């Protein structure tokens, strides 16, 4: 029992620190929700929107995605479907939409997600460009909610709020809780202080001229959404967040799938940090530059410290120096779990996600999840140092839709 408590305390330490910081965002998040709403700023009252969907072997989920966007009540839009050299029936499913007004199809050789997005941009005509993953499912007001985020001329991009659509297994249910904290909660506060570092590839919207000034997506970086967001911030534009602009998307349901996805994300973060090293900690970029210093430091230092702590625990126990009991380490360990629970509760309230309260029983697994994410970052660092080739390495889709409020597809 002593060994279990000792390990639990060590795993919970980063949760205490990060959970406490997330709770500190709460006042900013409340202000974000309650501040006086401003009118969207566009050249036309209802700007023309291009929704670009890159797809590589996405046949099992693509129809749900397209149908939900067609069902969105915003009328002034087009949909650009980009097949990135798929080997399944993705292109055939796209071709079912031939002849439907407002839908264009681009077929190209496989070149990666950024290449597919750039091909979609070339074909598009919209003043506002939406970038959506092929498994994303819109609500009837997703586009309008996203457009409302462009409430100042200085806002160059808006990030939407993604939630898991496949809640049939344990990992997706945990992801639902983590999404409310990491996305719906933290991004509110970060957007308010001008430090939102990413416009998610699941659902992001950019002013066309901002994307053109930035030069489109870099095709040599697997964190293309993160990297473009940093370039938008570098240009002096603000990045906003719309918590009510929801897209439902599939999340990993297996440990292997989660590992592959998060390693790719971590490598994208490392590549982006390397490409924009001159922004980190620089006052020239205002609060965002300072935030990057904290963010990069936390992302690189905390995982190594956590793993080192876990590795040294057995040695301390063998030496008779157990960290549990009345020690400060043990107290912080239990406080870590408490801080995580409070952060989750705040996030659920802010997102009004009453249905997901039923997943709170998974909070005690957060320390193990945190350990897994630390191992992910360490492995990503190893791969980057080795110079291992990075690929799209997309998530294997299942097509599971277990939320009753999500739009279902019709026969095309």
Secondary structure as the mmCIF struct_conf table of DSSP 4:
data_model
#
loop_
_struct_conf.conf_type_id
_struct_conf.id
_struct_conf.beg_label_comp_id
_struct_conf.beg_label_asym_id
_struct_conf.beg_label_seq_id
_struct_conf.end_label_comp_id
_struct_conf.end_label_asym_id
_struct_conf.end_label_seq_id
HELX_RH_AL_P HELX_RH_AL_P1 UNK A 2 UNK A 24
TURN_TY1_P TURN_TY1_P1 UNK A 25 UNK A 25
HELX_RH_AL_P HELX_RH_AL_P2 UNK A 26 UNK A 34
BEND BEND1 UNK A 35 UNK A 35
HELX_LH_PP_P HELX_LH_PP_P1 UNK A 36 UNK A 37
BEND BEND2 UNK A 43 UNK A 44
TURN_TY1_P TURN_TY1_P2 UNK A 45 UNK A 46
STRN STRN1 UNK A 49 UNK A 55
BEND BEND3 UNK A 56 UNK A 57
HELX_RH_AL_P HELX_RH_AL_P3 UNK A 59 UNK A 71
BEND BEND4 UNK A 72 UNK A 73
BEND BEND5 UNK A 76 UNK A 76
STRN STRN2 UNK A 77 UNK A 84
BEND BEND6 UNK A 85 UNK A 85
BEND BEND7 UNK A 87 UNK A 89
HELX_RH_AL_P HELX_RH_AL_P4 UNK A 90 UNK A 95
TURN_TY1_P TURN_TY1_P3 UNK A 96 UNK A 99
TURN_TY1_P TURN_TY1_P4 UNK A 101 UNK A 102
STRN STRN3 UNK A 103 UNK A 108
HELX_RH_AL_P HELX_RH_AL_P5 UNK A 113 UNK A 123
BEND BEND8 UNK A 127 UNK A 127
STRN STRN4 UNK A 128 UNK A 133
TURN_TY1_P TURN_TY1_P5 UNK A 134 UNK A 135
STRN STRN5 UNK A 137 UNK A 138
TURN_TY1_P TURN_TY1_P6 UNK A 140 UNK A 141
HELX_RH_AL_P HELX_RH_AL_P6 UNK A 142 UNK A 147
TURN_TY1_P TURN_TY1_P7 UNK A 148 UNK A 149
BEND BEND9 UNK A 152 UNK A 152
TURN_TY1_P TURN_TY1_P8 UNK A 153 UNK A 154
STRN STRN6 UNK A 155 UNK A 164
BEND BEND10 UNK A 165 UNK A 165
BEND BEND11 UNK A 168 UNK A 169
HELX_RH_AL_P HELX_RH_AL_P7 UNK A 170 UNK A 179
HELX_RH_PI_P HELX_RH_PI_P1 UNK A 180 UNK A 185
HELX_RH_AL_P HELX_RH_AL_P8 UNK A 186 UNK A 192
TURN_TY1_P TURN_TY1_P9 UNK A 193 UNK A 194
TURN_TY1_P TURN_TY1_P10 UNK A 201 UNK A 202
STRN STRN7 UNK A 203 UNK A 207
HELX_RH_AL_P HELX_RH_AL_P9 UNK A 208 UNK A 214
TURN_TY1_P TURN_TY1_P11 UNK A 215 UNK A 215
BEND BEND12 UNK A 216 UNK A 216
TURN_TY1_P TURN_TY1_P12 UNK A 219 UNK A 220
BEND BEND13 UNK A 222 UNK A 222
HELX_RH_AL_P HELX_RH_AL_P10 UNK A 224 UNK A 234
TURN_TY1_P TURN_TY1_P13 UNK A 235 UNK A 236
STRN STRN8 UNK A 238 UNK A 249
BEND BEND14 UNK A 254 UNK A 254
HELX_RH_AL_P HELX_RH_AL_P11 UNK A 255 UNK A 275
TURN_TY1_P TURN_TY1_P14 UNK A 276 UNK A 276
HELX_RH_3T_P HELX_RH_3T_P1 UNK A 277 UNK A 279
TURN_TY1_P TURN_TY1_P15 UNK A 280 UNK A 281
HELX_RH_3T_P HELX_RH_3T_P2 UNK A 283 UNK A 285
HELX_RH_AL_P HELX_RH_AL_P12 UNK A 286 UNK A 318
TURN_TY1_P TURN_TY1_P16 UNK A 319 UNK A 320
BEND BEND15 UNK A 323 UNK A 323
BEND BEND16 UNK A 325 UNK A 327
HELX_RH_AL_P HELX_RH_AL_P13 UNK A 328 UNK A 351
TURN_TY1_P TURN_TY1_P17 UNK A 352 UNK A 352
HELX_RH_3T_P HELX_RH_3T_P3 UNK A 354 UNK A 365
HELX_RH_AL_P HELX_RH_AL_P14 UNK A 366 UNK A 386
TURN_TY1_P TURN_TY1_P18 UNK A 387 UNK A 387
HELX_LH_PP_P HELX_LH_PP_P2 UNK A 388 UNK A 390
HELX_LH_PP_P HELX_LH_PP_P3 UNK A 394 UNK A 397
TURN_TY1_P TURN_TY1_P19 UNK A 404 UNK A 405
BEND BEND17 UNK A 406 UNK A 406
HELX_LH_PP_P HELX_LH_PP_P4 UNK A 407 UNK A 409
#
